[in-house]
Amino acid sequence: GRVYYGCDNDTVYCFDAEKGGAPLWEFATKHWVFSSPAVTGGRVYIGEGLHINTDAKVYCLDALTGKQIWNFQTRSHVECSPTVSGGKVFTGAGDDGVYALDAATGAKLWQARGLHVDSSPLVTEGLVIVGSGYGEHAVCAWKAESGEVAWKVAMPACAWGPPALGLKGVI
């Protein structure tokens, strides 16, 4: 029954989905928030920053109170929406590539460098799949457990948007 939203005034908001009105809580970030939140297990995971930022964070907030549980510092920006799967938070972080963080603690599990990643990760079949739009244009999959490259496909143009999964035998 709650709606979570980040805005370009360096704030994450929580509203009552039925009533709207004044926010139930607000959380101040350091940078603008263009990331959509991932909400699961009573927590809100959200990134901050734009291309001009070189010190953005991924935040984990308590979904009921908005209090910070942890944050993880990047050396770039987090425009994409994090994906939470298997106790991990996967997120693109611009020039930092892709991070896998422990969802409970925010500890870095692995980092995949080499691509500029602004698209939200798709996690499926043990893979983390994202596209790249700056520098090298590619779609790449890493093994979710280790961060090892599973495959990489060069693209003829920017791969900005988040990937989508079609079900086998349905498409």
N, C-alpha and C positions, 0 to 999 in steps of 0.2 A: 503493500500500500504506500510505498514511498518512491519518489522520483529523485534521481541524483543527476546533477548537471554542473559542468565546469564552464566558466566564462572568461572573457578576455580582460576582466578586472582582477585577475589573480585570486579567484575565489571559486571554491566548490560549494554548491548548495544542495540541501535536501528539502524537498517539499512533500506535503501530504498529497497523494495522487488523486484522491476524491475531492478534497476541499480546496486545494491550492492555498492561496493566502500567503502569509508571512512564512519565510523559511523556518523549518524545524531546527536547523542548524546551518552554520556557515564555517568553512575552513579556509584560512588564508594560505595561499601558495606564494612562491617567490616570483613566478612568471605566469604569463597568460596560460589558460587551459583550453586547448583545442582537442584534447583526448576525450573520448567518451569513456565513462567509467565502466569497469567490469564489477558486478556485484554478485558475490557468492559467499556462503558460509558466514553471514553476518559482517562481511567486510566489503569495503569499497576500494578498488585498485584503480589508480588514475595517474596519468603522466602530466607533465607541464612543459612549456617552452615552445619556441619557434626556431627557425633556422639561425636566427641571430644569437640565440642563447647557447652558451658552451658550458653551462653548469646547471642543467635542469635535473629534476628528480622524478622518481616514481614514488607515489605515496600509497600507503595502506592505512585506511581509516576505519574506525568502528562505524558500522552502518547505522546504528541507533543514535549515537552521540556525536559523531563527527570527530572524535578525538583521534589523534595520530597514534597508530600502533607502531609503524616503522616508516622510514624513508630510505631510498637508495639513490645515491648521487651518481649522475652520469657526467661525461665530458662533452655532451652534445645536448640534444633536445628530444622530447618524447611527445610527438604529435599524434602518434597512433593510439589506438585503444589496446590496452593489455588483454591478453587471453590467459585465463586461469584453467589449468588442466593437470590432473595427477599431482596435486600439491605443489605445483610450480606456477609462477607468473612468467609468461613470455611476452617480451615487448621489444619493438624496434626503438632505436635511440639514435636516429640520424647517422652521423659519421661513426658512432660507436658500434654500429651493426645491430646485432640482436643479443639480448640478455635472457638468461633463464635464472630466475630468482626463487628462493624458497618462499612459498606463499605465507608460511607462518612467521618467519623471522626477517625476510628481506635479504638474506645472505646470498651473495652471487654464487651460483652453481656452475655456470659457464657463460662465456661470451664468444660470439662468432663475429669476427671482424672481416673487413674487406668489401662490404657493400654498404652504401648509404641507405638506411631503411626507415621509411616513414609510414609504410603500410602496416595495418594490424595483422598479426600472425594468425594463420589457420593451423590448428593442431589436429592431426588425424593420423591414424595408423602408426603412431609412434614418431611422427615427423612434425617439424615446425616449418611452415612454408610462408615465405614473404616475397615481395617484389622490391625492386630498386629503381629509382627514377633519376638519381643524380650519379654522375660518373659512369659506372658500368650499369647498363640496362640489362637486368636479369631477373629471373625467378629462381629462387634457391630453396632447397629443403635440407634441414639439419636433423640429425637424430635427436629426439627430445631428451633422451637420457644423458647423452655425452656431448652434444654440440658438434659432432663430427658431420662433415658434409655428406649427404646421401646422394644428392644430384643437384645440378645447376644447368639452367637453360638460358642462353643469351637471347635477349629480346630485341626487336628492331626499333623499339621506342620505349619511353618511360613506362614502368610498371608501378604506377602510383597507388592504385586502389587495392583494397584488401581482397585476397582470393576467396572464392566460394567453393563449396564442396557439393558435387552432384552425386547422388546415390547410384551405385552400380545397378544396372538393369532398369533404371528409371529414366535416364536421360536419353 
